[in-house]
């Protein structure tokens, strides 16, 4: 519960996301990272392509309440 409180925002709540892979030493971490990176659409930093950036965003900007 302390981890949730540590990342809690009074406006947005808990927005923490984690992806966990459980396996043994035979797992190829770099191959997994490469596959996940290859699945990204748009900018690897923002995840948004130029076409998607032009779409209407129905959510309020970060730091402003709805």
N, C-alpha and C positions, 0 to 999 in steps of 0.2 A: 504494500500500500504506500510505503514511503516513496518508491520510485514514481508512482502515479502523481503523488502530491508534488514531487520535485519538478515535474514537467507540466503541471497544470497551469492553464491560463484562465483567468476569471472571465474573459470574453469568449474564448474559443474552446475551452475545455481541454481534453487530452488529445493532442494531435500526434502523439508519438507513434511511429510505425517501425516495425522491425521485421526482417525476413531472416529466418533461422533455418539452417540446413543441419540435420543431425546425421552423422555417418562416421565411418571409420577413416583410417589413414589412406584408404584407397581412393577417397574422393579427391578429385582434381580441382582445387580451389580456383586456379587461373582459368580453367575451361568453363567453370560455372560463371565466373565474373565476365568472361568474354561473351558467353551466351546471353547473359542478362543485358550487357551493354549493347549487344547487337539487336536486342528486342526493343530498344528505346526508339521512340519516334520523335524526330525534331532534334533540338539541341540537347546534347548530353548533360548540359548544366541545368537548363530550365525544363527540358522535356517538351518544349513548345516549338512547333514549326512556324514559319512566317504566315502560312495560311491559317493555322489555328489561332495565332495571335490576333487576327482580325475578327474573330468570332466574339459575340457578346458574352461577357462574363456575368452570370447572374449572382455571383457571390460578392460581398463587400471586400474592399481592399484590406490587406493585413493591417491590424492596428486600429481599425475603425469598426465600431459596432454597427450592426444592420439597422 
